[in-house]
Amino acid sequence: IGPLLQQLQRSGGVLLAVVGVYAAAYACNALAWRLILADEPRRPGFAECYAVTATSFAINYLTPIANAGGEPYRVAATATHTGTGRAVAATVQYYLLHTLSSFALWLAALVAAVGLLPLTGWRVAGIVLLALGITTLAGLVLTIHRQGTLLRLFDLLRRLPLLRHVGRQLERHRTALVELDGQI
C-alpha cells in the first residue's frame, strides 16, 4: 500500500483530472442509457443508470480478451425494471449507439488530421481510405439496426459450417429473436 500511496501522491491533480473525464463520460453514457429506456414506465433513475454503466464498463475492462462481461450484467440489472427481453434489446441498442459514436469520433479525428498534419499523397490516400471504411461500417451498423440484428446473426450462424449446431439449437428461440429485433 505504501508504494501505491506514494505514486498517488506523485500524480497530483493528473489523477483527479483523469477520474473527472471518466466520470463525465460515464454520465453521458448513463444519459444515453436512460434515453434508450425512455418509453419504459419503470426505467431506472439516473443514479442507478450511472452505477450500472460504470460497473458494466469496469467488468468489460476486467474481462480478458473479449471485453464482454458487462453486457450480461447490464441486462440483469435492467431486467428488474423492464423484463429480460426488453433489457436484452435495450443493451443491444445501446451498444449499437456506442459503436456509432465511436465511428463519429474516428471520423472527427480524421478531419483533425487533415487540418493538423502536413498532407502528403500517402497520408491523403490513407485518410480517404479510412474515412470510406469507417463510413461503410457506420452504414452497415445503421442498416443492421433498421432491418434486424439478431435474426441476421442467427441466420449467419446457421450458414457457417463450424457454428451450424449453435444455429440449430437456437431455432426454438426464433420467435423471441424476431420480437427482440422489433424492440431494437
WOJOHU-V741303 format. One record per backbone hydrogen bond with DSSP energy under -1.0 kcal/mol. NH is the residue of the N-H (numbers start at 1). CO is the residue of the C=O. E is the energy in kcal/mol with one decimal. If there is no record, write none. Layout:
BEGIN
nh = <NH:NH>
co = <CO:CO>
e = <E:E>
END
This chain:
BEGIN
nh = <5:6:7:8:9:10:11:14:17:18:19:20:21:22:23:24:25:26:27:28:29:30:31:32:33:34:35:36:37:38:40:43:49:50:51:52:53:54:55:56:57:58:59:60:61:62:63:66:73:74:75:76:77:78:79:81:82:83:87:88:89:90:91:92:93:94:95:96:97:98:99:100:101:102:103:104:105:106:107:108:109:110:111:112:113:114:115:116:117:124:125:126:127:128:129:130:131:132:133:134:135:136:137:138:139:140:141:142:143:144:145:146:147:148:153:154:155:156:157:158:159:160:163:167:168:169:170:173:174:177:178:179:180:181:182:183:184>
co = <1:2:3:4:5:6:7:11:13:14:15:16:17:18:19:20:21:22:23:24:25:26:27:28:29:30:31:32:33:35:37:40:45:46:47:48:49:50:51:52:53:54:55:56:57:58:59:64:69:70:71:72:73:74:75:78:78:79:83:84:85:86:87:88:89:90:91:92:93:94:95:96:97:98:99:100:101:102:103:104:105:106:107:108:109:110:111:112:113:120:121:122:123:124:125:126:127:128:129:130:131:132:133:134:135:136:137:138:139:140:141:142:143:144:149:150:151:152:153:154:156:156:160:163:164:165:166:170:171:173:174:175:176:177:178:179:180>
e = <-2.7:-2.1:-2.3:-2.2:-2.2:-2.4:-1.9:-1.8:-2.3:-2.4:-2.6:-2.4:-2.3:-2.3:-2.5:-2.2:-2.4:-2.9:-1.8:-2.2:-2.4:-2.6:-2.3:-2.2:-2.3:-2.3:-2.3:-2.1:-1.6:-1.4:-2.0:-1.2:-2.5:-2.9:-2.3:-2.7:-2.6:-2.8:-2.3:-2.8:-2.3:-2.2:-2.7:-2.1:-2.3:-1.6:-1.6:-2.6:-1.1:-2.6:-2.6:-2.7:-2.8:-1.9:-2.6:-1.9:-2.0:-2.1:-2.0:-2.6:-2.3:-2.7:-2.0:-2.5:-2.6:-2.5:-2.2:-2.0:-2.3:-2.6:-2.2:-2.3:-2.2:-1.8:-2.1:-2.3:-2.2:-2.5:-2.5:-2.3:-2.1:-1.9:-2.1:-2.4:-2.3:-1.9:-1.6:-2.1:-2.5:-2.6:-2.3:-2.5:-2.7:-2.8:-2.6:-2.7:-2.7:-2.6:-2.6:-2.9:-2.5:-2.4:-2.5:-2.6:-2.4:-2.4:-2.5:-2.5:-2.5:-2.8:-2.5:-2.2:-2.5:-1.4:-2.2:-2.6:-2.5:-2.3:-2.4:-1.7:-1.0:-1.4:-1.2:-1.8:-2.4:-2.0:-1.8:-2.4:-1.8:-2.3:-2.4:-2.1:-2.6:-2.6:-1.9:-1.8:-2.4>
END
